[in-house]
Amino acid sequence: MIAERSEFKGKPMLILKRDESDKFPFSFGLSKAKLILESIEEIKKFVAENEK
């Protein structure tokens, strides 16, 4: 996984890529990052229940 920092309209962004050639990276700003952190246990539960 590759994590890069960027900016969009003057606001900080975090971009997550599987590798350098990832065509569809996952990007989000501070607001969504806070939401993810608040929901991390539910996200872990979701992954555990649906992972094959």
Helices and strands as residue ranges (DSSP letters): E 2-8, E 11-17, E 26-29, H 30-38, H 40-50
